[in-house]
Amino acid sequence: MVVSLNPEPNQELFLSLLNKTLITLDLESKRKKELYLKSIGTKLEDVVAEIMTDRAKGTPFENSIELISGQRFPDIIANKFYGVEVKTTIKDHWTTTGNSVMEGTRVDGIERIYMLFGKMVSPVEFKCRPYEDCLSDVVVTHSPRYLINMELQEGNTIFDKLNIPYDTLRKEANPVKPIIDYYRKLLKPGQEVWWLDQEESGKSIIIKYWNSLPKDLQNKYVSTSMIYFPEVFKRNFNRCAFWLYESESVICPNVRDQFTAGGKGMVEWNKKKYYGIPRIIIKLTESLDQIKEILMNLDDVTFACDWVVSADNKQLNWIRAIEKNTAHLKLPFSIGDYLQEKLK
């Protein structure tokens, strides 16, 4: 935990304020379940700031709660000393990608920061911990970012791994260097550490070769690619290969083979068997359970998904994209009808 040179304002009183805020969130989320299920991202920030403002009455934090606008860190501050970073997920777990390691947007004067995490699925739940106590690892998106795990065990933070306290690392002129040094020690054959100073690389911090990946991860990348890049059904794998490298840090010299190798096959539907079906369609039919799961969580989709017409009914939009990109195959059945039935 960060040790501040400033003993005021009283930390126990701020922890009491956070506890009252959590109690209120728990009670209100049970009374207004549907409303809270929709309180994702900045919407929950507004709710938390409002509750903290109300619960701060009669405490040293009265009239000091401030919701920070724009891309600043943390989201909420109190007495220009404490901070609360608010995160949400619509998945049934306590992990997500966090803030930049560089903390270039940190509000001046904020010394102690807490993570308030909302799991916005039924039942809605909340956890709150000191910020540095729930940061497990580092990945690279647009910049090196922490991974958040609200159930992280004591002694397993990224700072424990680095053997550098959070408050020391964040004040380093180049906080990325000790992180890179740490990951270099973990490299396996076929891996390299990746980081280009100040560039938006979009890559994971370790590069992997396709053949070194476990089979289930290979399958997941194939399924995801079928969603993100429907043009693979036209044998256009350029964006898929670029995405694997640039976003997922995977080098795959033979991307085409992951979709087409193995010859033609058979699809059974509506009590009929269709033979001579291209292998990529066979892979599609075999991946539908995983594809459905990915489509359900497509709120985190990247720039690659340019087929998304709107935020509504992305599944139907995707099916239409598949119909368009498989028209040249002249399949003996309607792929659109098939997918709509199987993805119900």
Secondary structure as UniProt FT lines:
FT   HELIX           11..31
FT   HELIX           33..37
FT   HELIX           42..55
FT   TURN            56..58
FT   TURN            60..64
FT   STRAND          66..67
FT   STRAND          76..78
FT   TURN            79..81
FT   STRAND          82..89
FT   STRAND          95..100
FT   TURN            104..105
FT   TURN            108..109
FT   STRAND          112..119
FT   STRAND          125..130
FT   HELIX           131..134
FT   STRAND          135..140
FT   STRAND          144..149
FT   TURN            150..151
FT   TURN            154..155
FT   HELIX           158..162
FT   HELIX           166..169
FT   TURN            170..171
FT   HELIX           176..184
FT   TURN            185..186
FT   TURN            189..190
FT   STRAND          192..193
FT   TURN            197..198
FT   STRAND          206..209
FT   HELIX           210..212
FT   HELIX           215..228
FT   HELIX           230..234
FT   HELIX           238..246
FT   TURN            247..248
FT   STRAND          250..251
FT   TURN            253..254
FT   HELIX           255..260
FT   TURN            261..262
FT   STRAND          265..269
FT   TURN            270..271
FT   STRAND          272..277
FT   HELIX           279..286
FT   HELIX           288..296
FT   HELIX           298..300
FT   TURN            303..304
FT   TURN            306..307
FT   HELIX           314..326
FT   HELIX           327..329
FT   HELIX           335..342
//
